[in-house]
Amino acid sequence: MSVSVQSILEYLTSLNPSGRLGGEEGVLYGERDRDTDKVLVTWMVTVAAIEHAVSEECDVMVSHETLTFHDYFPNASSPDPWTADRARLSLLDVHGTTVIRAHSTVDPTHVVPAFIEAACLSPPLERGHVWSFHHEDPIDLRALTRKVADGLGMEGPLRHTGDPDRVVTRVGTMVGGLMQDRHQVLGDLPDGTRCGGDHRRGNERFRSAVRGRQWNRIDRDVPFGFGGTRVEEPGQ
């Protein structure tokens, strides 16, 4: 059964309470007026993802992240596409692939709930657009780290900081590279917090947003995180 790009867009739009997609979402590249029999859903339109789509004869891709990055971050933009951008765009041109982005619309409806379930956390006491707050049975950080890593199916170690024997009960999750809503979970932020682009400007923006709010809702001195994704851009 074939579906049209327009029908995919209409379905994604139906998930957004505002009745429209976010400004960063929609067709990022390729033909809008087309039907397809196969769609590849991916986190990012990497060269490997495009090649896999081609091998599976998928001529439409739905991605969570943006397609190019040279023009995406205001404080780190450049007029010329990065090496990775050029490689992606070239492949899409050769194979005539359409790219649709589903981002802010699906963060609260799919990404956060899926992350909570995969991380084996209790039902959230509170949830925001890209964050959640949980009260867990007492568990030490080492065991919590292992639990989350196992739930996510990670083969490698999960990085954490702080005392691995520290017992915690209040756990917050945050999805997204910039974590704009992390003040909802962290309360007042410590010095040295980093957030994409101009770190100094970002730090001040976040500290200003939470000034005077001392929620301290999670055990802030024992955060853990996972990452280490290999990137396509040389030097990163």
GIWO-V141757 format. One record per residue. N is the residue number from 1. D_CENTER is the distance of its C-alpha to the mean C-alpha in Angstrom with 2 decimals. Layout:
BEGIN
n=N d_center=D_CENTER
n=N d_center=D_CENTER
END
This chain:
BEGIN
n=1 d_center=30.29
n=2 d_center=28.79
n=3 d_center=26.37
n=4 d_center=26.07
n=5 d_center=23.12
n=6 d_center=24.32
n=7 d_center=24.22
n=8 d_center=20.57
n=9 d_center=19.88
n=10 d_center=22.18
n=11 d_center=20.50
n=12 d_center=17.03
n=13 d_center=18.95
n=14 d_center=20.67
n=15 d_center=17.55
n=16 d_center=17.27
n=17 d_center=19.96
n=18 d_center=20.77
n=19 d_center=21.98
n=20 d_center=20.12
n=21 d_center=16.81
n=22 d_center=14.94
n=23 d_center=16.47
n=24 d_center=13.64
n=25 d_center=13.78
n=26 d_center=16.65
n=27 d_center=18.53
n=28 d_center=17.49
n=29 d_center=20.21
n=30 d_center=23.29
n=31 d_center=25.57
n=32 d_center=24.78
n=33 d_center=28.11
n=34 d_center=27.91
n=35 d_center=27.90
n=36 d_center=26.30
n=37 d_center=27.06
n=38 d_center=23.93
n=39 d_center=20.23
n=40 d_center=17.62
n=41 d_center=14.13
n=42 d_center=11.62
n=43 d_center=8.07
n=44 d_center=9.71
n=45 d_center=13.33
n=46 d_center=14.78
n=47 d_center=18.52
n=48 d_center=18.50
n=49 d_center=16.58
n=50 d_center=19.07
n=51 d_center=21.93
n=52 d_center=21.01
n=53 d_center=20.89
n=54 d_center=24.27
n=55 d_center=25.68
n=56 d_center=24.86
n=57 d_center=26.28
n=58 d_center=23.20
n=59 d_center=23.69
n=60 d_center=20.63
n=61 d_center=16.97
n=62 d_center=14.12
n=63 d_center=10.82
n=64 d_center=7.33
n=65 d_center=7.26
n=66 d_center=10.60
n=67 d_center=13.71
n=68 d_center=15.34
n=69 d_center=14.55
n=70 d_center=18.13
n=71 d_center=18.18
n=72 d_center=14.73
n=73 d_center=15.05
n=74 d_center=18.26
n=75 d_center=19.48
n=76 d_center=18.95
n=77 d_center=19.81
n=78 d_center=22.65
n=79 d_center=24.91
n=80 d_center=24.74
n=81 d_center=22.01
n=82 d_center=20.79
n=83 d_center=22.09
n=84 d_center=18.92
n=85 d_center=18.89
n=86 d_center=22.54
n=87 d_center=22.22
n=88 d_center=19.62
n=89 d_center=21.66
n=90 d_center=24.83
n=91 d_center=23.84
n=92 d_center=22.68
n=93 d_center=26.02
n=94 d_center=28.06
n=95 d_center=26.76
n=96 d_center=26.35
n=97 d_center=22.83
n=98 d_center=21.11
n=99 d_center=17.36
n=100 d_center=15.75
n=101 d_center=12.35
n=102 d_center=10.96
n=103 d_center=8.16
n=104 d_center=9.36
n=105 d_center=11.98
n=106 d_center=10.25
n=107 d_center=7.81
n=108 d_center=11.15
n=109 d_center=13.04
n=110 d_center=11.23
n=111 d_center=7.82
n=112 d_center=9.34
n=113 d_center=12.70
n=114 d_center=11.84
n=115 d_center=10.31
n=116 d_center=13.46
n=117 d_center=15.69
n=118 d_center=14.60
n=119 d_center=14.98
n=120 d_center=18.40
n=121 d_center=18.37
n=122 d_center=20.91
n=123 d_center=20.40
n=124 d_center=18.88
n=125 d_center=21.59
n=126 d_center=19.39
n=127 d_center=16.06
n=128 d_center=14.38
n=129 d_center=11.82
n=130 d_center=8.87
n=131 d_center=11.30
n=132 d_center=14.19
n=133 d_center=17.50
n=134 d_center=19.63
n=135 d_center=23.18
n=136 d_center=23.81
n=137 d_center=27.18
n=138 d_center=28.16
n=139 d_center=26.54
n=140 d_center=26.61
n=141 d_center=23.59
n=142 d_center=24.58
n=143 d_center=24.71
n=144 d_center=21.46
n=145 d_center=19.69
n=146 d_center=21.45
n=147 d_center=20.73
n=148 d_center=16.94
n=149 d_center=17.23
n=150 d_center=19.61
n=151 d_center=17.57
n=152 d_center=14.59
n=153 d_center=17.30
n=154 d_center=16.78
n=155 d_center=19.89
n=156 d_center=19.75
n=157 d_center=20.02
n=158 d_center=17.39
n=159 d_center=17.90
n=160 d_center=19.15
n=161 d_center=21.41
n=162 d_center=24.36
n=163 d_center=27.23
n=164 d_center=26.32
n=165 d_center=29.19
n=166 d_center=28.07
n=167 d_center=27.98
n=168 d_center=25.17
n=169 d_center=24.88
n=170 d_center=22.30
n=171 d_center=18.68
n=172 d_center=15.62
n=173 d_center=11.96
n=174 d_center=9.14
n=175 d_center=5.39
n=176 d_center=3.77
n=177 d_center=6.11
n=178 d_center=8.96
n=179 d_center=9.08
n=180 d_center=11.64
n=181 d_center=12.92
n=182 d_center=13.53
n=183 d_center=17.21
n=184 d_center=17.35
n=185 d_center=17.11
n=186 d_center=18.65
n=187 d_center=21.46
n=188 d_center=23.06
n=189 d_center=21.13
n=190 d_center=22.93
n=191 d_center=23.97
n=192 d_center=22.05
n=193 d_center=18.56
n=194 d_center=16.44
n=195 d_center=13.76
n=196 d_center=13.05
n=197 d_center=16.10
n=198 d_center=19.31
n=199 d_center=18.89
n=200 d_center=22.20
n=201 d_center=21.59
n=202 d_center=18.19
n=203 d_center=19.89
n=204 d_center=22.67
n=205 d_center=20.64
n=206 d_center=18.88
n=207 d_center=22.24
n=208 d_center=23.99
n=209 d_center=21.75
n=210 d_center=22.69
n=211 d_center=26.18
n=212 d_center=28.63
n=213 d_center=26.24
n=214 d_center=26.85
n=215 d_center=24.92
n=216 d_center=24.11
n=217 d_center=22.52
n=218 d_center=21.05
n=219 d_center=22.75
n=220 d_center=21.35
n=221 d_center=23.25
n=222 d_center=21.77
n=223 d_center=18.01
n=224 d_center=16.35
n=225 d_center=13.14
n=226 d_center=12.25
n=227 d_center=11.45
n=228 d_center=13.99
n=229 d_center=12.49
n=230 d_center=15.36
n=231 d_center=14.86
n=232 d_center=17.20
n=233 d_center=18.39
n=234 d_center=21.57
n=235 d_center=21.81
n=236 d_center=18.21
END
